[in-house]
């Protein structure tokens, strides 16, 4: 039986900082290269999204203004999103999208209700945390590398665990040594760049979880990731060796 996955890209016209749409391209190409059909459905402001037939949903990053618009739109569809993740749907949320997953976040001085999908909350503090970043995570055999730029400080409650441990950079709050969140099939992270092209292990983790949910079989054929892994290794080595100096 031919396998097919459906990816929902939520509000790409508003949430696409630092090439976040490259994550969608990466997922679709890695499926295509393995002979797995892929459908990408974009959800725009004013649409009424249905996630009943979706396997992977993606929320990118945006400025405060775009983030507030998207949060209001997603809150209106809270039950749909909660049903999706409760059923094991795979959700990747980056930066601003990551902050929306929690109970609340600060918009200027205003405390704004989040989606409440993960036990976490986000406040703000100066200075902005701007840096390249390297973390180690259980979902990737290689270090996860990328770029972060956020004023938010995200705090995980007892019901959530971090995506990984910071080896270089700031992570959730610049102090805890934690980065991102991992809750069931939900992955939240501040890592841009985009995230997935330099981190094929993360892309394949998301795909495998979606295949397991849809078909009961997470088997993935191997791909030649030599270029991607070389880019990953060069960035990790330069940062961890101290060859890159950042203020």
N, C-alpha and C positions, 0 to 999 in steps of 0.2 A: 504494500500500500504506500502510495506517495505521501510524504510528510510535508506539511505546510504550517508555518507560523504566521500569526498576524501581530504586527507592531503598531501601537497607537502612539503617535507623536503629538503631545498635548501643547497647543498654543505656540507653534514654531515661529509665528510672526512676532511674538513678544519675548520669548525666552530662548535666546540663541547667542549668549555672550561667549567669546573666546572659542568660536567654532563648535558649539555644542551639538549642532546638527550632524557633525561628523560622526557622532556616536551611532546615529541611525544608519548612516552609510556603512559604517564598519559592521554592524550587526547584519544588515541585509546582504553584504558581500560575503561574509563568512558563512551565511546560510546558503547563498547561491553556489559558492565554491564546493560545498558538500552535497549539492544536488537537492537541497531542501527548498521548496517554494516559500516565498516571503511576500506578504502584502503589507504595505505601509499605509496607514490611514491617518491623515492629519485632522486634528480637532482644533477648530478656530473659535475665537470669541463669538458667542451667540449660538454655537452649535450645542446640541444636547447629546453628549457622548454616551454611547452604550459600550460597556466593556465586557459584555456577556460572551463574545466570541474572540476577545483579545487575549494574547498570550504574554506579551511584554508591553508595558506602558513606560513612556519616558517623559520626564519633566526637566527642562533645562534651566539655565540661570538667566536672570534679568536684573534690571535696575529696580529700585524701590517702587517706582511708579508702575512698571510692568508687573512686578511681583504682586502688588496690591490688587490690580485688575484680575490677575490669574487666580489669586486666592479667593476673591469673591465668587468667581465663576466656578471654582472647584468646590467651595463650600456648598454651593447650590446643588452639587452632584455628590455630596459626601456619602450618601448611602450607596451609590453606585461604586464609588472608589473603595469603600470599606468592604462591600461584598466581594469585590475583585480580589483584594489582598487577603481577606479571610479565606477565600477559596484557593489560595496558593498562587494567585497571579503574580507575575514577576514585575517589579516596579523599580526603575532606576531614576533617582532624582539627584540633580547636580546643583550645588551652590544655592541660589535663591529657591530653586525647587526643593532642595534638601531642607531648608529652613521651614518650608510650608508643611512638612510632615508632622511637626511636633504640636504640642498643645498651644503654644503661642510664640510670637516673635515681636520684636520692637520695630516699629516704623517711625523713625524719629523718636519722639517722646511718647508715642501712642502704642499701647500694648494691643496687638491684633491677634484674634483667635486664629489658630492654625487648624489643620485637618484632623489632628489627634490620632493619627495612624501609628505613631511611634511615641514611646514614653520619653519625651525630650522637650526642651524649650530653648529659645534663643533670645539673648539680650544683646546689647551693643556696648562697645568700648573703643576708645582710641588707644593707639593708632590702628589703622587698617592692617590686617595681616596679609602681607604681599610677599610672596616667595615662590621659588620652585619647591617641590615637595617630594619626598620619598617615604613610603610606608611599607610595612610588611603586614600581610593579611592572609587569613586562612583560605580565602577564595582564589588566591593566585599563587602559582608556584614561583613566580618572579616578584621582586619588589614592584609595587605600584608607584609609577612616577607621573608627574604632571605639574600643574601650576595652580596656585591659590591666590585669591584677592577678595577679601571679605572683611567687613567691619563687624559682622555678627560674631557672637561668642555662643556656641551651642553646647548645651549641658545635657548629658544623658541621664535619665532616671534609672531606677533599679530594674525596670522592665525592658531595657535596651542594652545592647552591647556595641562597642565600636566596630567599625569596619576593619580597623587595623591600628598598629602602633607606629607612631611617627619616628622615623630614623633621621629625617632632615626636614626642616620647615616648622610650621606652626600647628596645623591641625585644627581641631574643633574650637579651642580657646587659647592656644598659645602656652598653656601651662600644664594640662593634664597628660600630655603625651598621647592622647587619643585622637583618631581622625574618623569622621563619618559614623554611620550606624549600619548595623546589620540586624534585621528583624524578620525572621522567616525568609521570604523571598523578596524582601525590600532591601535595596542598597541605597543609602544616602551618602553623599560625599561633597566636600568642597573642591575636589580636584577637577580642574578644567584642562583644556589643552588641545583637542578634546581628550577625554579620559581613555576611551577604548582602543584607538589605533596603536598606541604604544604599550598597551596592556592587554594582549590577546587572551591571557588567562582569565581576566575579568569578563571579557566578552563571551568566552566559551562557558564560564560558570553560569551566566545569565541564560544563554541558549540551552544549556543542559537542563537547568531547572525548568525552563518552559517546556522542553521536550518530555521530561519526566511527567509533568503535570498533564500534558495533552495526550501523550501516547504510552506512558508508562515505561518509556525506554529513553535513557539519557545518553545513549551511545553516540559519540561523535568521532567521525573519521579524522585522521591527522591532516594537518595543513602544513605547508612550508612557511613557517613564521620566521625564517632567518633574518629578514630585513627588519621586521617589527621587534624581534628580540634583540637585535644588534642596537637599534635605537634606544630601547629600554636600558640595555646594559651600559651603553655609553653615558647616558644621562645619570643613571644611578652611580656609576663609578666616579664621574666628575664631581658630583655633589658630595658623596660620602667620603671622598678622598681629600676634600678641601680645595680642589683645583678651581672651584667657582666661589668667588667671594661676593656676598650680597650684604647690603646695608640693612 
